[in-house]
Amino acid sequence: MDQFAQSEQALSAAAEIARRFVRGLGDRPVAYAVTPEELAARIDEPLPARGSEPGAVLQEWLQRAEPGIVASAGPRFFGFVNGGATPAALAGDWLASAIDQNAGPWLSSPAAAQTELTVLRWLKELFDLPVEWGGALTSGATMSNLVGLAAGRQWVGKQLGFDPATDGLGGKPAIPVVSSTEIHASALKALGTLGLGRGTVRRVAAPGGAVDLDALAAELARVDGPVLVVANAGEVNTGAFDDLAGVSEVCAGHASGAWLHVDAAFGIFAAASPRYRHLTHGIERADSVGADGHKWLNVPYDCGFAFVRDVDMLRQAFAATGAYIAPGPGAGWDPMSHLPEMSRRFRGLAAWSALKAWGREGYQAMVERCVENAQGFARWVAETPGVELLAPATLNIVCFRYTQASADAPLLDDLNRAATRALQAGGEVFVTGTVWQGRVGIRAAFDNWATTPADVDVLKAAVGRLRVETGS
Ligand SMILES: Cc1ncc(COP(=O)(O)O)c(C=O)c1O
């Protein structure tokens, strides 16, 4: 058998295993049932001295890893903000591996580069963003935030008379960052990576989750010089949106200039529906936007996207040159000059397939279905004794808690921690715990394309059965 026939055989084996997995996805428990020690005992072993047949290897891995697989792509996984994979996205992702393009330089795959460029344009059309903005497909919203903030860092540096990407930050004036108390951990991580500091962000009050515009204006007034502002379109606990038009107005009023970055990891999908588009009103006035593909676009991990108004700032932040990779005359758009990576996976094909297969209407319908599921669950929580909403459900996240009439605040917090654990251990539905405005609660996110009202009924029933005690 030649080497490519072996690949064919391995692919057939993988296809069979994957087909069975996907078929059973809706029925799988959504939680894992294994300790780290047990999983290590199942999977860990010395490097095999001799090889095995690829199909058999995959089958063996599945059998060993099974208790550690989380059906997070399934319809009853309401934890974090995880999406699933639409049929076209999943198939496109497979094909991307089989074709195995290096989607870094134009030179190594014009097909990958042009496909990504088209995906970026389609996404801008879907979200009503200016088509002339630059962008990049990333590995997720954290990297998208990093891309937008790197371009912003470049812009602020330029106003202050230096080039951060070339000169570094040492000995240069500080780059101030203003956001709200609800800035996501991912934006902080990006700021830390960029040398701007996680701990130096000036955090303005955000009662209810959305930044207080007067407080923001007051904070900016205390900043002498250009500034980076990070706004939220879809706060992770409640789905709350900053008033982006208001924030951009405040930024425009800052005499030395402000770069407005919006973390819109999942919230940007509100713009895919005329019903919810008002929530993102003003996002088109931002300087950069970071968002996610593996959340509400429902493409497999990993995928995100970033958009930047000033393409020069983006290119300056991520310029990479070398005699052997110079694009040369006649070359097209070079992905690697717009993001942190050089060689990289052809993520664009999964996103292209997903968008092509559903089109604008398909995505609008899916977003609306998800929001209806979320709103239906939120109504049920509001009407059901024993549970209560911790915040209004703005879009697709429901933040709620278990209640007991006789319990004081610390006991309620304990009970809700126990309730989250009990829901997770049940394996029927997966939700995540959180703390919202000092109170321990539970959050459910609705952004999986395959979730049906029947799945939401399973969630209601699981929450309705909760009878927790501390220590349980
Ligand atoms: C608002 C927000 N920003 C950023 C992120 C980080 O996304 P990722 O894990 O894809 O990097 C998340 C993830 O939940 C999020 O909700």
The ligand as an ORCA input file, in Angstrom:
! r2SCAN-3c Opt
* xyz 0 1
  C     -16.979     38.513     26.171
  C     -15.917     37.488     25.937
  N     -14.713     37.887     25.493
  C     -13.737     37.002     25.259
  C     -13.909     35.657     25.465
  C     -12.774     34.713     25.213
  O     -13.018     33.902     24.127
  P     -12.047     32.710     23.699
  O     -12.133     31.721     24.818
  O     -12.642     32.218     22.445
  O     -10.680     33.241     23.519
  C     -15.149     35.199     25.912
  C     -15.387     33.755     26.177
  O     -16.376     33.389     26.768
  C     -16.184     36.141     26.137
  O     -17.406     35.756     26.543
*
